[in-house]
Amino acid sequence: MTRIATLIAATVALIGAPAAAATYSAKPAIQPETARIIARDISWTCGPAACLGRTLESRPAILCEGLARRAGRLESFTANGRSFGTAELAKCNASAKAVTGAANATASAN
């Protein structure tokens, strides 16, 4: 019995604990038209203040670009409590969908 317990403990140590899902938040310049956005490996829930999501995906830049393609320019993006810097956010926003009409006027005014 002791050998089995030791073997199980060793296996768990080698494999490690399951990874916890990372949390992401973003503030689009203009609130998206839909409350739920599916982009790459994440499902975003968007409200007036921000879009929030959780995933095991560990490439924040890709997740940011995916959201920007669907929601438009982002004012901020945070991955597990770390906010993107100016250069990271600019690279992300290079993927942003074009904003048209009244939404564009609102974005320009801000």
N, CA, C and O atoms as a GROMACS GRO file, in nm:
protein
  440
    1MET      N    1   0.082  -0.119   0.000
    1MET     CA    2   0.000   0.000   0.000
    1MET      C    3   0.087   0.126   0.000
    1MET      O    4   0.055   0.222  -0.069
    2THR      N    5   0.193   0.125   0.074
    2THR     CA    6   0.280   0.242   0.082
    2THR      C    7   0.343   0.271  -0.054
    2THR      O    8   0.360   0.387  -0.091
    3ARG      N    9   0.379   0.165  -0.128
    3ARG     CA   10   0.438   0.185  -0.261
    3ARG      C   11   0.336   0.252  -0.355
    3ARG      O   12   0.373   0.338  -0.434
    4ILE      N   13   0.212   0.213  -0.347
    4ILE     CA   14   0.110   0.271  -0.433
    4ILE      C   15   0.093   0.420  -0.400
    4ILE      O   16   0.085   0.503  -0.490
    5ALA      N   17   0.087   0.452  -0.272
    5ALA     CA   18   0.073   0.592  -0.231
    5ALA      C   19   0.193   0.674  -0.278
    5ALA      O   20   0.177   0.788  -0.322
    6THR      N   21   0.312   0.618  -0.269
    6THR     CA   22   0.433   0.686  -0.313
    6THR      C   23   0.430   0.707  -0.463
    6THR      O   24   0.467   0.813  -0.513
    7LEU      N   25   0.386   0.605  -0.537
    7LEU     CA   26   0.377   0.613  -0.682
    7LEU      C   27   0.276   0.720  -0.724
    7LEU      O   28   0.301   0.798  -0.817
    8ILE      N   29   0.163   0.725  -0.657
    8ILE     CA   30   0.061   0.827  -0.688
    8ILE      C   31   0.115   0.966  -0.658
    8ILE      O   32   0.097   1.058  -0.738
    9ALA      N   33   0.181   0.983  -0.546
    9ALA     CA   34   0.238   1.113  -0.509
    9ALA      C   35   0.343   1.157  -0.611
    9ALA      O   36   0.349   1.274  -0.648
   10ALA      N   37   0.425   1.063  -0.655
   10ALA     CA   38   0.529   1.095  -0.753
   10ALA      C   39   0.466   1.134  -0.887
   10ALA      O   40   0.514   1.226  -0.953
   11THR      N   41   0.362   1.065  -0.927
   11THR     CA   42   0.294   1.095  -1.053
   11THR      C   43   0.232   1.234  -1.048
   11THR      O   44   0.245   1.311  -1.144
   12VAL      N   45   0.166   1.267  -0.939
   12VAL     CA   46   0.106   1.400  -0.924
   12VAL      C   47   0.214   1.507  -0.927
   12VAL      O   48   0.194   1.613  -0.987
   13ALA      N   49   0.329   1.481  -0.865
   13ALA     CA   50   0.438   1.578  -0.864
   13ALA      C   51   0.492   1.601  -1.005
   13ALA      O   52   0.526   1.713  -1.041
   14LEU      N   53   0.500   1.495  -1.085
   14LEU     CA   54   0.551   1.507  -1.222
   14LEU      C   55   0.451   1.578  -1.313
   14LEU      O   56   0.490   1.662  -1.394
   15ILE      N   57   0.326   1.544  -1.300
   15ILE     CA   58   0.223   1.602  -1.385
   15ILE      C   59   0.191   1.744  -1.342
   15ILE      O   60   0.172   1.832  -1.425
   16GLY      N   61   0.185   1.766  -1.214
   16GLY     CA   62   0.152   1.898  -1.160
   16GLY      C   63   0.003   1.915  -1.146
   16GLY      O   64  -0.076   1.835  -1.196
   17ALA      N   65  -0.034   2.019  -1.080
   17ALA     CA   66  -0.176   2.050  -1.060
   17ALA      C   67  -0.232   2.109  -1.188
   17ALA      O   68  -0.159   2.171  -1.266
   18PRO      N   69  -0.360   2.092  -1.210
   18PRO     CA   70  -0.421   2.152  -1.329
   18PRO      C   71  -0.406   2.304  -1.326
   18PRO      O   72  -0.413   2.366  -1.221
   19ALA      N   73  -0.384   2.360  -1.442
   19ALA     CA   74  -0.369   2.506  -1.452
   19ALA      C   75  -0.501   2.575  -1.425
   19ALA      O   76  -0.608   2.527  -1.465
   20ALA      N   77  -0.493   2.687  -1.357
   20ALA     CA   78  -0.613   2.767  -1.331
   20ALA      C   79  -0.636   2.858  -1.450
   20ALA      O   80  -0.541   2.903  -1.514
   21ALA      N   81  -0.760   2.885  -1.479
   21ALA     CA   82  -0.793   2.975  -1.590
   21ALA      C   83  -0.748   3.116  -1.557
   21ALA      O   84  -0.768   3.165  -1.445
   22ALA      N   85  -0.689   3.181  -1.655
   22ALA     CA   86  -0.648   3.320  -1.639
   22ALA      C   87  -0.770   3.410  -1.660
   22ALA      O   88  -0.862   3.375  -1.734
   23THR      N   89  -0.768   3.525  -1.596
   23THR     CA   90  -0.878   3.621  -1.613
   23THR      C   91  -0.830   3.738  -1.699
   23THR      O   92  -0.716   3.784  -1.687
   24TYR      N   93  -0.918   3.784  -1.784
   24TYR     CA   94  -0.888   3.892  -1.876
   24TYR      C   95  -0.998   3.996  -1.869
   24TYR      O   96  -1.115   3.963  -1.848
   25SER      N   97  -0.961   4.121  -1.887
   25SER     CA   98  -1.061   4.227  -1.897
   25SER      C   99  -1.012   4.329  -2.000
   25SER      O  100  -0.892   4.348  -2.019
   26ALA      N  101  -1.108   4.392  -2.064
   26ALA     CA  102  -1.076   4.492  -2.165
   26ALA      C  103  -1.184   4.599  -2.164
   26ALA      O  104  -1.300   4.570  -2.134
   27LYS      N  105  -1.145   4.719  -2.196
   27LYS     CA  106  -1.242   4.828  -2.208
   27LYS      C  107  -1.242   4.875  -2.353
   27LYS      O  108  -1.150   4.944  -2.397
   28PRO      N  109  -1.347   4.836  -2.427
   28PRO     CA  110  -1.358   4.886  -2.564
   28PRO      C  111  -1.386   5.036  -2.564
   28PRO      O  112  -1.449   5.089  -2.473
   29ALA      N  113  -1.339   5.105  -2.667
   29ALA     CA  114  -1.363   5.248  -2.680
   29ALA      C  115  -1.513   5.274  -2.690
   29ALA      O  116  -1.563   5.375  -2.640
   30ILE      N  117  -1.585   5.184  -2.757
   30ILE     CA  118  -1.730   5.193  -2.772
   30ILE      C  119  -1.789   5.060  -2.729
   30ILE      O  120  -1.739   4.954  -2.769
   31GLN      N  121  -1.893   5.064  -2.650
   31GLN     CA  122  -1.953   4.939  -2.602
   31GLN      C  123  -1.997   4.853  -2.722
   31GLN      O  124  -2.066   4.902  -2.811
   32PRO      N  125  -1.957   4.727  -2.723
   32PRO     CA  126  -1.999   4.638  -2.832
   32PRO      C  127  -2.150   4.625  -2.840
   32PRO      O  128  -2.221   4.638  -2.741
   33GLU      N  129  -2.198   4.598  -2.961
   33GLU     CA  130  -2.342   4.584  -2.984
   33GLU      C  131  -2.398   4.459  -2.916
   33GLU      O  132  -2.515   4.456  -2.879
   34THR      N  133  -2.315   4.356  -2.900
   34THR     CA  134  -2.361   4.232  -2.837
   34THR      C  135  -2.293   4.215  -2.702
   34THR      O  136  -2.180   4.261  -2.682
   35ALA      N  137  -2.362   4.150  -2.610
   35ALA     CA  138  -2.307   4.129  -2.476
   35ALA      C  139  -2.211   4.010  -2.471
   35ALA      O  140  -2.132   3.999  -2.378
   36ARG      N  141  -2.218   3.922  -2.569
   36ARG     CA  142  -2.128   3.805  -2.570
   36ARG      C  143  -2.051   3.803  -2.700
   36ARG      O  144  -2.109   3.810  -2.809
   37ILE      N  145  -1.920   3.792  -2.688
   37ILE     CA  146  -1.832   3.785  -2.804
   37ILE      C  147  -1.745   3.661  -2.790
   37ILE      O  148  -1.680   3.641  -2.687
   38ILE      N  149  -1.745   3.577  -2.893
   38ILE     CA  150  -1.658   3.460  -2.896
   38ILE      C  151  -1.541   3.493  -2.987
   38ILE      O  152  -1.560   3.526  -3.104
   39ALA      N  153  -1.421   3.485  -2.934
   39ALA     CA  154  -1.301   3.518  -3.010
   39ALA      C  155  -1.189   3.421  -2.973
   39ALA      O  156  -1.145   3.416  -2.858
   40ARG      N  157  -1.144   3.346  -3.072
   40ARG     CA  158  -1.038   3.246  -3.051
   40ARG      C  159  -1.077   3.150  -2.939
   40ARG      O  160  -1.178   3.080  -2.951
   41ASP      N  161  -1.000   3.146  -2.834
   41ASP     CA  162  -1.022   3.049  -2.726
   41ASP      C  163  -1.090   3.109  -2.604
   41ASP      O  164  -1.072   3.059  -2.493
   42ILE      N  165  -1.167   3.213  -2.623
   42ILE     CA  166  -1.227   3.279  -2.508
   42ILE      C  167  -1.367   3.331  -2.542
   42ILE      O  168  -1.394   3.373  -2.654
   43SER      N  169  -1.453   3.327  -2.443
   43SER     CA  170  -1.586   3.384  -2.454
   43SER      C  171  -1.588   3.509  -2.366
   43SER      O  172  -1.568   3.500  -2.245
   44TRP      N  173  -1.613   3.624  -2.427
   44TRP     CA  174  -1.616   3.751  -2.356
   44TRP      C  175  -1.760   3.787  -2.321
   44TRP      O  176  -1.851   3.769  -2.402
   45THR      N  177  -1.779   3.839  -2.202
   45THR     CA  178  -1.907   3.895  -2.160
   45THR      C  179  -1.885   4.044  -2.145
   45THR      O  180  -1.806   4.089  -2.062
   46CYS      N  181  -1.956   4.122  -2.227
   46CYS     CA  182  -1.933   4.266  -2.231
   46CYS      C  183  -2.051   4.342  -2.172
   46CYS      O  184  -2.167   4.314  -2.201
   47GLY      N  185  -2.018   4.439  -2.090
   47GLY     CA  186  -2.116   4.527  -2.030
   47GLY      C  187  -2.073   4.671  -2.051
   47GLY      O  188  -1.979   4.696  -2.127
   48PRO      N  189  -2.139   4.766  -1.986
   48PRO     CA  190  -2.106   4.907  -2.006
   48PRO      C  191  -1.964   4.943  -1.960
   48PRO      O  192  -1.902   5.034  -2.016
   49ALA      N  193  -1.913   4.874  -1.860
   49ALA     CA  194  -1.782   4.909  -1.806
   49ALA      C  195  -1.666   4.836  -1.873
   49ALA      O  196  -1.558   4.893  -1.889
   50ALA      N  197  -1.686   4.710  -1.912
   50ALA     CA  198  -1.575   4.630  -1.966
   50ALA      C  199  -1.624   4.499  -2.023
   50ALA      O  200  -1.740   4.461  -2.007
   51CYS      N  201  -1.533   4.431  -2.091
   51CYS     CA  202  -1.554   4.294  -2.138
   51CYS      C  203  -1.467   4.206  -2.048
   51CYS      O  204  -1.350   4.237  -2.024
   52LEU      N  205  -1.525   4.096  -1.999
   52LEU     CA  206  -1.455   4.006  -1.910
   52LEU      C  207  -1.455   3.866  -1.967
   52LEU      O  208  -1.551   3.825  -2.033
   53GLY      N  209  -1.346   3.791  -1.942
   53GLY     CA  210  -1.337   3.653  -1.988
   53GLY      C  211  -1.236   3.574  -1.908
   53GLY      O  212  -1.148   3.630  -1.842
   54ARG      N  213  -1.250   3.441  -1.915
   54ARG     CA  214  -1.156   3.350  -1.848
   54ARG      C  215  -1.123   3.237  -1.945
   54ARG      O  216  -1.211   3.188  -2.016
   55THR      N  217  -0.997   3.197  -1.947
   55THR     CA  218  -0.956   3.086  -2.032
   55THR      C  219  -0.822   3.032  -1.986
   55THR      O  220  -0.748   3.100  -1.915
   56LEU      N  221  -0.793   2.910  -2.026
   56LEU     CA  222  -0.662   2.851  -1.999
   56LEU      C  223  -0.560   2.898  -2.102
   56LEU      O  224  -0.440   2.877  -2.085
   57GLU      N  225  -0.607   2.960  -2.209
   57GLU     CA  226  -0.520   3.014  -2.314
   57GLU      C  227  -0.419   3.109  -2.249
   57GLU      O  228  -0.456   3.191  -2.166
   58SER      N  229  -0.294   3.096  -2.289
   58SER     CA  230  -0.192   3.176  -2.220
   58SER      C  231  -0.123   3.276  -2.312
   58SER      O  232  -0.010   3.316  -2.285
   59ARG      N  233  -0.189   3.319  -2.419
   59ARG     CA  234  -0.130   3.417  -2.509
   59ARG      C  235  -0.215   3.544  -2.510
   59ARG      O  236  -0.299   3.562  -2.599
   60PRO      N  237  -0.195   3.630  -2.412
   60PRO     CA  238  -0.277   3.750  -2.398
   60PRO      C  239  -0.280   3.837  -2.523
   60PRO      O  240  -0.385   3.892  -2.556
   61ALA      N  241  -0.168   3.852  -2.593
   61ALA     CA  242  -0.165   3.938  -2.712
   61ALA      C  243  -0.261   3.887  -2.819
   61ALA      O  244  -0.329   3.967  -2.884
   62ILE      N  245  -0.267   3.757  -2.837
   62ILE     CA  246  -0.358   3.697  -2.936
   62ILE      C  247  -0.503   3.717  -2.894
   62ILE      O  248  -0.588   3.748  -2.977
   63LEU      N  249  -0.530   3.700  -2.764
   63LEU     CA  250  -0.667   3.720  -2.714
   63LEU      C  251  -0.709   3.866  -2.730
   63LEU      O  252  -0.823   3.894  -2.764
   64CYS      N  253  -0.617   3.958  -2.705
   64CYS     CA  254  -0.645   4.101  -2.720
   64CYS      C  255  -0.679   4.132  -2.865
   64CYS      O  256  -0.778   4.200  -2.893
   65GLU      N  257  -0.598   4.083  -2.958
   65GLU     CA  258  -0.621   4.109  -3.100
   65GLU      C  259  -0.754   4.049  -3.145
   65GLU      O  260  -0.826   4.111  -3.224
   66GLY      N  261  -0.788   3.931  -3.096
   66GLY     CA  262  -0.914   3.868  -3.132
   66GLY      C  263  -1.033   3.951  -3.087
   66GLY      O  264  -1.130   3.965  -3.161
   67LEU      N  265  -1.026   4.005  -2.966
   67LEU     CA  266  -1.136   4.089  -2.917
   67LEU      C  267  -1.142   4.219  -2.996
   67LEU      O  268  -1.251   4.264  -3.032
   68ALA      N  269  -1.028   4.279  -3.024
   68ALA     CA  270  -1.025   4.405  -3.099
   68ALA      C  271  -1.084   4.388  -3.239
   68ALA      O  272  -1.150   4.478  -3.290
   69ARG      N  273  -1.062   4.272  -3.301
   69ARG     CA  274  -1.119   4.245  -3.434
   69ARG      C  275  -1.271   4.247  -3.430
   69ARG      O  276  -1.336   4.286  -3.527
   70ARG      N  277  -1.329   4.206  -3.318
   70ARG     CA  278  -1.474   4.194  -3.309
   70ARG      C  279  -1.542   4.312  -3.239
   70ARG      O  280  -1.655   4.348  -3.272
   71ALA      N  281  -1.472   4.373  -3.144
   71ALA     CA  282  -1.533   4.481  -3.064
   71ALA      C  283  -1.486   4.620  -3.105
   71ALA      O  284  -1.549   4.719  -3.069
   72GLY      N  285  -1.377   4.628  -3.179
   72GLY     CA  286  -1.321   4.759  -3.214
   72GLY      C  287  -1.206   4.797  -3.121
   72GLY      O  288  -1.162   4.716  -3.040
   73ARG      N  289  -1.161   4.919  -3.135
   73ARG     CA  290  -1.044   4.968  -3.059
   73ARG      C  291  -1.067   4.953  -2.909
   73ARG      O  292  -1.175   4.980  -2.857
   74LEU      N  293  -0.961   4.909  -2.840
   74LEU     CA  294  -0.966   4.891  -2.695
   74LEU      C  295  -0.891   5.004  -2.626
   74LEU      O  296  -0.782   5.043  -2.669
   75GLU      N  297  -0.949   5.055  -2.519
   75GLU     CA  298  -0.882   5.158  -2.439
   75GLU      C  299  -0.786   5.096  -2.339
   75GLU      O  300  -0.686   5.158  -2.301
   76SER      N  301  -0.815   4.972  -2.297
   76SER     CA  302  -0.726   4.902  -2.203
   76SER      C  303  -0.746   4.752  -2.219
   76SER      O  304  -0.850   4.706  -2.266
   77PHE      N  305  -0.644   4.676  -2.177
   77PHE     CA  306  -0.649   4.530  -2.177
   77PHE      C  307  -0.565   4.482  -2.061
   77PHE      O  308  -0.451   4.524  -2.043
   78THR      N  309  -0.623   4.392  -1.981
   78THR     CA  310  -0.554   4.340  -1.862
   78THR      C  311  -0.560   4.188  -1.864
   78THR      O  312  -0.665   4.128  -1.886
   79ALA      N  313  -0.444   4.127  -1.839
   79ALA     CA  314  -0.433   3.981  -1.832
   79ALA      C  315  -0.384   3.943  -1.693
   79ALA      O  316  -0.271   3.975  -1.655
   80ASN      N  317  -0.468   3.875  -1.618
   80ASN     CA  318  -0.433   3.833  -1.481
   80ASN      C  319  -0.379   3.947  -1.396
   80ASN      O  320  -0.281   3.929  -1.323
   81GLY      N  321  -0.441   4.062  -1.406
   81GLY     CA  322  -0.401   4.176  -1.324
   81GLY      C  323  -0.292   4.262  -1.383
   81GLY      O  324  -0.260   4.367  -1.326
   82ARG      N  325  -0.232   4.222  -1.495
   82ARG     CA  326  -0.126   4.302  -1.558
   82ARG      C  327  -0.182   4.375  -1.679
   82ARG      O  328  -0.227   4.313  -1.775
   83SER      N  329  -0.179   4.506  -1.673
   83SER     CA  330  -0.230   4.588  -1.783
   83SER      C  331  -0.128   4.596  -1.896
   83SER      O  332  -0.008   4.603  -1.873
   84PHE      N  333  -0.179   4.594  -2.017
   84PHE     CA  334  -0.093   4.614  -2.134
   84PHE      C  335  -0.038   4.755  -2.132
   84PHE      O  336  -0.108   4.849  -2.096
   85GLY      N  337   0.087   4.769  -2.171
   85GLY     CA  338   0.148   4.900  -2.186
   85GLY      C  339   0.104   4.964  -2.317
   85GLY      O  340   0.030   4.904  -2.395
   86THR      N  341   0.149   5.085  -2.340
   86THR     CA  342   0.109   5.161  -2.459
   86THR      C  343   0.144   5.087  -2.588
   86THR      O  344   0.060   5.079  -2.678
   87ALA      N  345   0.264   5.035  -2.598
   87ALA     CA  346   0.307   4.966  -2.721
   87ALA      C  347   0.228   4.837  -2.743
   87ALA      O  348   0.188   4.808  -2.856
   88GLU      N  349   0.206   4.761  -2.636
   88GLU     CA  350   0.129   4.636  -2.649
   88GLU      C  351  -0.014   4.665  -2.694
   88GLU      O  352  -0.069   4.596  -2.779
   89LEU      N  353  -0.074   4.768  -2.634
   89LEU     CA  354  -0.211   4.803  -2.668
   89LEU      C  355  -0.220   4.854  -2.812
   89LEU      O  356  -0.317   4.824  -2.882
   90ALA      N  357  -0.121   4.932  -2.856
   90ALA     CA  358  -0.120   4.981  -2.994
   90ALA      C  359  -0.111   4.865  -3.093
   90ALA      O  360  -0.179   4.866  -3.195
   91LYS      N  361  -0.028   4.766  -3.063
   91LYS     CA  362  -0.015   4.649  -3.150
   91LYS      C  363  -0.147   4.573  -3.154
   91LYS      O  364  -0.190   4.529  -3.261
   92CYS      N  365  -0.212   4.557  -3.040
   92CYS     CA  366  -0.342   4.492  -3.033
   92CYS      C  367  -0.444   4.567  -3.116
   92CYS      O  368  -0.518   4.506  -3.194
   93ASN      N  369  -0.448   4.698  -3.101
   93ASN     CA  370  -0.547   4.780  -3.171
   93ASN      C  371  -0.524   4.788  -3.322
   93ASN      O  372  -0.612   4.832  -3.395
   94ALA      N  373  -0.407   4.748  -3.368
   94ALA     CA  374  -0.383   4.743  -3.512
   94ALA      C  375  -0.477   4.642  -3.577
   94ALA      O  376  -0.502   4.649  -3.698
   95SER      N  377  -0.529   4.549  -3.499
   95SER     CA  378  -0.624   4.448  -3.548
   95SER      C  379  -0.768   4.492  -3.535
   95SER      O  380  -0.858   4.422  -3.580
   96ALA      N  381  -0.792   4.607  -3.475
   96ALA     CA  382  -0.929   4.651  -3.444
   96ALA      C  383  -1.013   4.670  -3.570
   96ALA      O  384  -0.965   4.718  -3.672
   97LYS      N  385  -1.140   4.630  -3.558
   97LYS     CA  386  -1.232   4.651  -3.670
   97LYS      C  387  -1.257   4.800  -3.685
   97LYS      O  388  -1.245   4.877  -3.590
   98ALA      N  389  -1.292   4.839  -3.805
   98ALA     CA  390  -1.322   4.980  -3.833
   98ALA      C  391  -1.452   5.018  -3.765
   98ALA      O  392  -1.548   4.940  -3.764
   99VAL      N  393  -1.454   5.135  -3.709
   99VAL     CA  394  -1.575   5.189  -3.646
   99VAL      C  395  -1.636   5.287  -3.745
   99VAL      O  396  -1.567   5.372  -3.800
  100THR      N  397  -1.768   5.273  -3.767
  100THR     CA  398  -1.831   5.359  -3.868
  100THR      C  399  -1.945   5.440  -3.810
  100THR      O  400  -1.990   5.416  -3.698
  101GLY      N  401  -1.991   5.537  -3.887
  101GLY     CA  402  -2.111   5.613  -3.853
  101GLY      C  403  -2.104   5.689  -3.723
  101GLY      O  404  -2.002   5.748  -3.689
  102ALA      N  405  -2.215   5.686  -3.649
  102ALA     CA  406  -2.228   5.758  -3.522
  102ALA      C  407  -2.127   5.708  -3.420
  102ALA      O  408  -2.077   5.785  -3.338
  103ALA      N  409  -2.098   5.578  -3.426
  103ALA     CA  410  -2.001   5.523  -3.331
  103ALA      C  411  -1.865   5.588  -3.353
  103ALA      O  412  -1.793   5.613  -3.256
  104ASN      N  413  -1.829   5.615  -3.477
  104ASN     CA  414  -1.701   5.678  -3.508
  104ASN      C  415  -1.697   5.820  -3.454
  104ASN      O  416  -1.594   5.863  -3.401
  105ALA      N  417  -1.806   5.892  -3.465
  105ALA     CA  418  -1.811   6.029  -3.412
  105ALA      C  419  -1.795   6.028  -3.261
  105ALA      O  420  -1.729   6.115  -3.205
  106THR      N  421  -1.856   5.930  -3.195
  106THR     CA  422  -1.844   5.918  -3.050
  106THR      C  423  -1.700   5.887  -3.012
  106THR      O  424  -1.648   5.944  -2.916
  107ALA      N  425  -1.636   5.796  -3.087
  107ALA     CA  426  -1.498   5.757  -3.056
  107ALA      C  427  -1.405   5.876  -3.075
  107ALA      O  428  -1.312   5.894  -2.996
  108SER      N  429  -1.428   5.958  -3.178
  108SER     CA  430  -1.343   6.073  -3.203
  108SER      C  431  -1.358   6.179  -3.096
  108SER      O  432  -1.263   6.250  -3.064
  109ALA      N  433  -1.478   6.190  -3.040
  109ALA     CA  434  -1.505   6.290  -2.936
  109ALA      C  435  -1.437   6.256  -2.806
  109ALA      O  436  -1.408   6.345  -2.726
  110ASN      N  437  -1.410   6.126  -2.783
  110ASN     CA  438  -1.348   6.083  -2.657
  110ASN      C  439  -1.202   6.099  -2.664
  110ASN      O  440  -1.132   6.068  -2.568
   0.00000   0.00000   0.00000
